């Protein structure tokens, strides 16, 4: 006996929003989440082998959680029953689960984290017995929002925000395949599609909803065509769109302004240029790469924590994603702006690179060469090397440069921040090795 008809949960309906009309109906049509649904990846294999366990789909809005659940139902041949924890209670859930005694179902619960612990407990016996395949979708960290007994019985799969390229693919598919849009002869240039994708911020539903609003507020011209341009986008958003060309002069002007404002220790101007770039659609990872460089080029060992924080902010953004992850970039921006500055590392590396490229390739002194073989030891490799830890202060008078470069100096630390301490230690080392004739 079949209790749930596939037609009850069909998504295709021209009266529904464009985002619903464009839901893919197969794995091959799905865009994004290649780490889970690509050829040979975990979730694809489980779907193809019809071995789907109960799972938690954790990811931001508009990345395909509901669609994945529906595709799983279609591919496995099981009824797909969608519910939302926002609008239902335990009573409704129990009524649905009662029917599973006659037919197994896929129970998809959106906003699963909104169920309290007691409500979540009610799913335990049914998940454990395999009466249902429970798919819970959540935007919140399951570790904090879902009870441990359920987590131990369900596989947590993390979904990522969609890239701009993936959203562009989805938007173009809508323009080419949705019947209403196809019949309307929409004219939209490539750079407008790119802006639309950028404004979607990794959310396919947001991108398609914005496209649909743009379509609805345009009017046909004399040739029965509808043009979607920048003004249309601004009207649809009801706010200004930052004018920004990621490949043109403004790209370089703004990153230069950000870099120079941080170098000038002005956190307010730095934040302004940072926000201009982010709002304009610049790749946040490009900005972070430049900030990592800044941490070494303009701060260096004056504040060694700057580089550590730059890497931490990069990882934090990758982990959280936009828009919350922008705060990590802003935090880094302010910290780098207010660090004491020093370019001693930058100058030292440039100078040494010049020498490496222009001077002869002097041989490594024998006493600091490695001698892994008997022959090399017989040739004098490593002979006479003094092990610093055997001497007072772990400092010993010993040459490390080729003879022709023995008096070279590249690194000249400043008197600021942590580099002041490094400078004092360097002076201590030089004093000791220059005043002692024998090993110290």
Helices and strands as residue ranges (DSSP letters): G 6-9, H 18-21, G 27-29, H 34-37, H 42-48, E 55-58, H 65-76, E 79-84, H 90-98, G 99-101, E 105-110, G 112-114, H 117-121, H 124-129, E 132-138, H 142-145, H 148-151, E 155-158, H 164-177, H 179-182, E 186-188, H 190-200, H 204-217, E 226-228, H 230-237, H 249-263, H 267-279, H 284-294, I 295-299, G 300-303, H 305-320, H 326-338, H 344-358, G 366-368, H 374-378, G 388-390, G 392-394, G 403-405, H 417-435
